């Protein structure tokens, strides 16, 4: 699927919802049928069918079976795959976690349960320490910079929610994280030295865990393609699951769902990792930087 924005008002168009909707759209157009005919088959409005095909609403098993019958999709494997997609999508929409405890954009409301369900993440952040590895002091410094007048209660609720994300790195089984951090993100002079020293020491601790791969991209690596923007690649355990890329900037969020787009970002990440210090050298670099502070 192509790049898509994932929020519209208070609703969320989910990755799995869009994949399922895209498959139903393909089956409908192949059968030469209209959205109106599909709506009649499930006793719904044309608008609901449009939302289903765009991933905006969860889908019920009876509706999927009725549409498959209408479209002539009788292969049990095809129908079973669509039903499984719908089941997982419904579960993730209902999932509760840190993303429910703080006001965040629609895209992050989708990212929360996806990150919680992922088995592996490749994280590339151009300017900051990845969110999964941030200390309370680092989170507070970033938040104060972005929203200096935020109410203290809301501020601390955000910090607590951000820290709750790290539970996936300690759960069973733990999330596998591979991150490459540019040297520039480790040398932001505006941060308090003691806070930054604590953050760097915490990175060393995380790097000791077998499921966390942490590399540093030094200034000497020169230009790399990844410097054009930050992104996370999320991978899942479900059979046939596609990689999903979450591209984040200050004012927008974009999802890239499988296909060449996701593969391209995986390639960018891996090429960047090849230019970065290996893990032992990255650890030594962090230790030297802590001594300099």
Secondary structure, 3 states (H helix, E strand, C coil): CCCECCEECCEECCHHHHHHHHHHHHHHHHCCCCHHHHHHHCCCCHHHHHHHHHCCCCCCHHHHHHHHHHHCCCCHHHHHHHHHHHHHHHHHHHCCCHHHCCCCCHHHHHHHHHHHHCCEEEEEECCCCCHHHCCHHHHHHHHHHHCCCCCHHHHHHHHHHHHHHHHHHCCCCCCEEEEEEEHHHHCCCCCCHHHHHHHHHHHHHHHCCCCEEEEEECHHHCCCHHHHCEEEEEECCCCCCCCEEEEECCCCEEEEECHHHHHHHHHHHHHHHHHCCCHHHHHHHHHHHHHHC
